[in-house]
Amino acid sequence: MTDKREPDHWLARPETIRKLWAALIAFLVLLLAAQLAFPNHGHFGLDNTFGFAAWFGFIACVLLVVGAKALAIFLKRPDTYYDD
């Protein structure tokens, strides 16, 4: 009997995932470098710094994840919650 496996989806292949990560990182670096050509005119002192949107977005995302983990401690139900 022959083993006929269906080929993996192109998005599930490790080489495709590596290429997508590399493309994403290159795109983000280009966006950050574009700030050199198009300077930012912030309204406050902090938002006028280089790469503000990048580091502010990253810190906000980390804080949201940490906050969600902390909130899950209080809202978590036991595994047998829906059992009779």
C-alpha positions in Angstrom: 0.0 0.0 0.0 1.4 3.4 -0.9 1.4 6.3 1.5 -0.2 9.1 -0.4 -0.1 12.1 1.9 -1.6 15.3 0.7 0.9 18.1 0.4 0.9 20.7 3.1 -0.8 23.9 2.4 1.7 26.5 1.2 1.1 28.7 4.3 1.9 25.7 6.6 5.3 25.0 5.1 8.3 26.1 7.3 10.1 27.8 4.4 7.0 29.9 3.6 6.6 30.9 7.2 10.3 32.0 7.3 9.8 34.0 4.2 6.7 35.6 5.5 8.5 36.6 8.8 11.4 38.0 6.8 9.0 40.0 4.6 7.1 41.3 7.6 10.3 42.4 9.4 11.7 44.1 6.3 8.4 45.9 5.8 8.4 47.1 9.4 12.0 48.3 9.1 11.1 50.2 5.9 8.2 51.9 7.7 10.5 52.9 10.6 13.1 54.1 8.1 10.5 56.2 6.3 10.2 58.3 9.4 13.7 59.7 8.5 12.4 60.9 5.1 9.1 62.1 6.5 9.6 63.6 10.0 7.0 63.3 12.6 5.3 66.5 14.0 3.9 65.4 17.3 1.5 67.4 19.5 3.1 66.4 22.7 6.8 65.9 23.7 6.8 62.1 23.8 5.0 61.5 20.5 7.7 63.5 18.7 10.4 60.8 19.4 11.7 58.6 16.6 9.8 55.4 16.2 7.1 56.4 18.7 4.3 54.4 17.0 6.4 51.3 16.9 7.5 51.2 20.5 4.2 52.6 21.9 2.3 49.9 20.0 4.6 47.2 21.2 4.4 48.3 24.9 0.6 48.7 24.6 0.3 45.2 23.2 2.4 43.7 26.0 0.4 45.5 28.6 -2.9 44.2 27.1 -1.6 40.6 27.2 -0.4 41.0 30.8 -3.7 42.6 31.8 -5.7 39.8 30.1 -3.7 37.2 31.9 -4.3 39.0 35.2 -8.0 39.3 34.5 -8.2 35.6 33.7 -7.2 34.8 37.2 -10.4 36.3 38.5 -12.7 35.2 35.7 -11.6 31.7 35.3 -14.1 28.9 35.9 -13.2 25.3 37.0 -13.0 22.6 34.3 -16.1 21.0 35.6 -18.2 24.2 35.5 -20.6 22.9 32.8 -20.8 19.3 34.1 -24.0 18.2 35.9 
